[in-house]
Amino acid sequence: MLGRVPFGRLSQLLGLRYSDVMENHVSHTPERDRAIPCISDAVAFEANCDAIDQLVGECRYPYIVAWGKFLGFTPETVREHVQNAEVDDAPMDAIQKCDGEWLLLSTIKNDTNRKRVVELSRDSAVP
């Protein structure tokens, strides 16, 4: 679950209008009898993925980008990870640097999660 994402930041990154994403997404507060407009988790996830794609652009590390999308990293964090990978000349299947070592796609032990990261990897990776 990604929870709620501040609309202002996403709208800046994507150039979205409030009406573009709200589409009847509301949250009801249990202590009050009123609805508060919010971005649903699915809409926030898609908007974050789009923002990551726009900020990072094409790169030779599609699994770092996909891993960032999967975990809900900010676009800036994903870009930083990609830049670090380029500096380190990390393996093409790297997902994240941890304790000075690059973790690889194969280190994701859960098959479902690994398949989802592969799905999220962009087809436009530069070889």
MOBEL-V724966 format. One record per residue. RES is the residue in one letter. SS is DSSP state (hx for helix, st for strand, lp for the rest). Layout:
res: {RES,RES}
ss: {SS,SS}
This chain:
res: {M,L,G,R,V,P,F,G,R,L,S,Q,L,L,G,L,R,Y,S,D,V,M,E,N,H,V,S,H,T,P,E,R,D,R,A,I,P,C,I,S,D,A,V,A,F,E,A,N,C,D,A,I,D,Q,L,V,G,E,C,R,Y,P,Y,I,V,A,W,G,K,F,L,G,F,T,P,E,T,V,R,E,H,V,Q,N,A,E,V,D,D,A,P,M,D,A,I,Q,K,C,D,G,E,W,L,L,L,S,T,I,K,N,D,T,N,R,K,R,V,V,E,L,S,R,D,S,A,V,P}
ss: {lp,lp,lp,lp,lp,lp,hx,hx,hx,hx,hx,hx,hx,hx,lp,lp,lp,hx,hx,hx,hx,hx,lp,lp,lp,st,st,st,lp,lp,lp,lp,lp,lp,st,st,st,lp,lp,lp,hx,hx,hx,hx,hx,hx,hx,hx,hx,hx,hx,hx,hx,hx,hx,hx,lp,lp,lp,lp,lp,hx,hx,hx,hx,hx,hx,hx,hx,hx,hx,lp,lp,lp,hx,hx,hx,hx,hx,hx,hx,hx,hx,hx,hx,hx,hx,hx,lp,lp,lp,lp,lp,st,st,st,st,st,lp,lp,st,st,st,st,hx,hx,hx,lp,lp,lp,hx,hx,hx,hx,hx,hx,hx,hx,hx,hx,lp,lp,lp,lp,lp,lp,lp}
